[in-house]
Amino acid sequence: MSDLGRIVVVGASLAGLRATQTLRNEGFSGEISLVGAEPHRPYNRPPLSKNVLTGDDDVSLPGGGEFDATWLGGRRAARLDATGRLVVLDDGTELPYDGLVIATGARPRTLPADQMALAGVHVLRTVDDAKVLRSTLQQRPDRVVVIGGGFIGGEVASTARAMDLDVTLIDGGELPMIGVVGETVASWLAEHHRGNGVELMSGVRVTGLEPDTPGGDRVAAVRLSDGRSIPANLVVAGLGVEPNTEWLEGSGVQVDDGVRTDAALFALGASYVVAAGDAVRWPHGLFQDRLVRVEHWANANEQGAVAARNLLRGPAAAEPFLEVPGLGTRVHGKRVQWAGFPGLADQSAIVAGAVEDAKFAVAFSRKGVLVGAAAVNFPKELNRLRAAIASAETLPVGA
């Protein structure tokens, strides 16, 4: 789009940073404004639930400290006027644009406000969250309860156990992470947690938190849907996230569990607007245009760059975003990875390694075509399967 003179990037985490860097790398010489809700310049989030909790404050991102854009930190987008091409910030600042990148990410789901206000209750999304949680962990609480066995919950439980703290992990699913890695890997993961001293409670929901005294201000227990009450003096709510899209209400941009875009990441309902990262829901061309939203730094990294390039090229010359998601976590020293969308499968099989060796890979197919993969301590095989998914190979895949 040759008429782009001013570009606003709303959201200064990884997707926003990569978009800003890509705009410059592609030769855009106009004005860029980068808006960040946090006062901190862009930083690396994966260490927050691991190294930062144990004392390592290095969360630097390449280029995160210096970038060729006007930095507007500690401010949020409050409203979008898509017709007038104007972003209004929460302090009243108005930012006119010729092109807009939405990269506002997501925020943690929480328990009711009165329960989240109890001392000892935490969420983990920002570096400030991590430092507050670290301080509490260093006080060596008697009982740590982590609600939710996904990315954050599993990593926090792992880190707390490495600190030799008593940990209970509560997950509403049949097995932790079963929806993203499938039953075989999730079963292994459950036993891996237990083998490392975590008390895992699956298939139960948290119905509330109990204070230390009636009307007290400190958490003392977690109530479960089966009637049990679990003692706790530190609770971490890892309940997943929801996209930050409220500021788009009334703008015309389509929002449905994220910003709806076309396959090339152009927002539906507005012109000259692209989106990237945790807040985006787009039709994935490798999976029959199924609408997907991916919450992971690797996706944000790749999407931020593609969205920026497409904004410069315009819709007619834009490329569809066809990357196969490749995600991973490390729990109690073991690496768990997955690619594609295992939840779409109607069949799965172990294609390499063995569960008993804690080194294996599972392939997932739908109507014979690969749609996902998951692996434990087998990155080489996971990468092979990811490439096979991108090529729409069928089972068997040469394993």
N, C-alpha and C positions, 0 to 999 in steps of 0.2 A: 504494500500500500504506500505509494509514493507521497501521499498527502499527510503522512504521520509526522508531526513535529514535536508533540508532547505525549509522552506515555507515562501513565501512572500504574505502578505495581502495588497492589494492596495485599499485604502479607509479607513478612520479612523472615520467614523460616526458609527451609532449603529450597522449596519450589520458587518462592519469590526471588531469592538470591540468584538461583540458576537462570531464571528468566532475565533478570537484570544483566548478568554477565553475558548471556547469549545475545541480547540485544546489541551490546557493544561489540562483541566478537563478530557479529554479522554486519557490522559497519554502520549501525544506527548512530547518528551524531547529534540527534536532537536532545531535548530535555527529558530526563527520567526522574520521577519522584518515587521513592521507596518508602511505603508506610508500614510501620511495625507497631503492633499493640504493646509489645514489651519495650522497656527502655534500652535493653541490651541489643547490640548489633547482632546480625545473624550468627547462630551457633549450632553446634552439632548436638542433636537430641539423644541418639542411641546410648551415649555413656551415662545419661541421667539415672537410669535404673540399675546401673552396674558400678562403673568406676567412681562416679561422683559420690555415690553413697558410701564408698569406702575411703574417700579422702582425696581423690585425684580430680582437680578442678579444670583439667584441660578439656574444653569443649569447643576448641577452635575449628573453624571451617576454612578451607582455602578460599581466600578472597572475602571472608566474612567481616574482616576488620576494615578493609578498604575496598571501595567500589565506586565506580564513576556514576553517581546518582545523588540527588538531594535526599538526605536522610531525615525522615520524620518519625522518630521513635517515641514510644510511650503514648501513641495516639491510635485511635480506632476509626475505621470508617463507620459512619452513622447512617448514611443515606446515599443512594445512587440515583441520579437523574440521567437515565440513559438517553433520553431524547435530547437534552441539552448538553450531554457529555460532560457531566460534572460529578465529582465525588466530594461529599461533605463529610468532614471529620467531626469527632465528638467535641472538639473545642471550637467548632464553628468555621474552621478553615475550609475554604472552597478550592478544589483542585480541578481545573478544567483539563480535559484530555482529548487527544485525537485517537489514542488507543489505550485500552485498559487490560491489565492482567489481574484476574482475581485469584489470589493464592492465600486465602484467609484461614485455611486449615480447619482444625477441629478442636473442640474442648472436651474435657472429661465429663462423662455422665456422673451425676452425684446422687447421694441420698438426700432426703428432705433437709432443708436449710437448717432447722433446729438441731438435727443430728450431726450435720457436717460442722456445726459450730462447737461441738464438744471438743475439749482439749484431748489430744491424742489421736484425732481423726485427720487423715491426710489424703490428698490426691497427688499424682505425679505427672506433670506435663511440662513444666518450665524449670529452668535452672534454679530459680528461687524456691520452687516447690522441693526440688531435690536437696537443697542445702538445709531447709527446715527439717525435712524428713531425716537427713543424715544426723543432724543435731539430736533428734529424738532417739534414733537408733544407738547413738553413742552413749546415751544414758542407760542402755542395756535394760529395756523393758522386760518384764517377766513373761509376757505372752503377746506375740505379734500375730495378728489375724489379717490375712490378705483376702479381699473379696474379689473374685474373678481370676480365672486361671489362664488368661490370654497372655499377650506380649508382656505387658507391664507387670501383671500379677505374678507370672512365672519367674520373671527376672528379679523382682523385688524379693520374692520368697527365696530364691537361690542366693541372693546377696545376703539376706538376713541369716540364712543358715550358715553361710561362710563366716559370719560373725559369731557363730555358735549361740544363736538366739533360738528360743522355742517358737516355731512357726506353724500356724494352721492356715491352710489354703482352702477356701470355700469356692466351689464352682457349681453353677446351676445346671450345667450340662452333664450328660452321662459320664463323660471323660473330658479332661481339660484339652481345649483346642481341637476337639473332634471335628468341628465344622470346617476347619481349614486344613488339617493334616490327615483326616480320615481315622478310622478306628484302629488300624494296626499301629500307626505311630503314636496316636493318642493313648493307647493302652500301654505302650512302652513308656511314654512320658509319665503316666500316672505312677507306674512302678518305680520309675527313676526318681520322682519326687519322694515317694515313700522310702526308697532305699537311701536317700540322703537326709532322712530325719524329719521330713515335712509331714504333718498330719493332714492328709488330703480328705476333704469331705465333698463328694460329688453328688449331683442330682438333688441338691437342696438349695433353696433360695434364702437370702437374708431378708427378714421382714422388718428389722429395725435394730437400733442400738439402744443400750441401756446405760444410763448415767450411774456414777458411783453411789449417789444418794438420790432420793426423790427430789427432783428439781436441781440436781447437781450439775456441774459444768464440765465433768471429765468422764470419758467413756470407761465403762467397766465390763461390758459384755456385748455379745452379738447374738440376737435372737434369730432362730432359723425356722423355716416353714414346717419342719417336723416337730416343733415344740421345744427343741433343745435351746439352751442358752450357753454360749461359749465364752468363758472368761477372756478378756482382752484389755490391755492398757495401751496398745498401739494398734490402730486399724488403718489399713491402706485400701482405699476404694479404687479398684481397677475394673471399673464397670463398662469399659469401652468409651467411645467418644461419639460426639455428634457434630456435624459440620457447622461452621460459623457462617450462616447465611441470612440471619435476621435483618441485617442492614440492607438487603436487597428487596425487602418487601415493598411492593408498589412500584418497583422499577420496570417491570415488564420482563426481567430475566426470569426464566423458568427455574423453579426450585422444587425438587422432589428428592429428599434424602441426599441433598447436595445440589450443586449447580448443574443443571442439565445442559449438556453440550452435544454438538455433532461429533462425528468420528475424528475430526481434526481439531477438536477442543475449542471451537467457537461456541460461545454461549448462545443458547436458544432464547429468542425474544429480544435480542439487542444486537446492534451492529458495532463493529470495531472492539469487541470484547472477547477475550479468551480466558480460560481458567485452567488451573493446574494444581495437583496435590490432593491432600486428604478431602478437600471440599468438593471434588469433581465427580460427577456420575455421567459416564459416556458409553456409547454403544461400541463394544469391542468387536472389530471385524473378524478376528480369528475364532470368535465364539458365537457365530450367528447373530452378531449385533446385540447380544445380550447386554443390558445395562449393568455396569459394574462400578463400584467405588472401592479404591484400594487405599488402605491406611498404613503406609510404610515409607521410610525415607528413600528407599531405592526408586520407588515409583515417582515420588515427588521430584527427585533429582532428574529423572529422564523426562518427565512431563513438563517441568518448568522450561527446559531447553526447547522442546518441540513446540510448546504453546507460543513461546517468544518468536521462534522462526516463522511459524504460521501467521502470526499477527503481522509481521513485516511483509510476508509474501502475499497475503490476502487469501480469501476463500478459494478462488479459482486455481491457485497454484499450491495450496496447502497439502501437506501430507497427513494421512490418517495416523493416529497413534495406535500402533500395533504391537508394542512391546509386550512380551509375556512377563507378567509380574514374577519376580524372583525375590523371595523374602526369607528372612532367617532370624533366629534367636539363639542365645547360648544359655543353657540352664544347667546348674551344678557341673560346669566344666564340659558339657557335651553340646555339640552343635546340632540344632534342628533346623532344617530348611524346607521350603516348599516353593513350588512354581505353578503358574497357571491357576486354575480354579477346581481343585479336587471335589468341591461340593457339587459340581455339575455332573459328576460321573455316575454311571450305572454299573460299573465294574471296576475292580482294582486287583492288583497282584503284586507280590514282591518280585522284583526283577533283578535284584543284585544284593549280595550279602546275606546276612542272617540276623534275625532279631536277637538271638542269644549272644551274639558277638557285639551287640550295640553298634553295629555298622551295617546298614541296609537301606534300600531304596524301594519305594512303592510307586507304581505307575497307575494312573487313573484314566479310564477311557469312557466315552459315551458313544454308543452305537459303533464301537470298535475303534474310534478315533481318539487319540490322546488329548486330554483336556487338562491334566494336572499331574503333579509329582510331589512326593515328600521323601525326605531322607534324614537319617540320623548318622552323623559323622561320616558322610559320604559326599562331599562337595563335588568331586569330579563326576560322579554318576548323576547328581542333581543337575549339573550343567549340561550333561549329555541329554537328559530327558527334557530339559527346558528347550534346547534346540530342536528336539524331536517334536515337541508341542508346537513350536513356531512353524514347523514344516508340515503339520497336520498328519504325522505318521500314525500308523495303526499298530496295535499289538499283534505279535511280539515285536519288540524294538531292538532285537539283537542281543538281549541280555542272556 
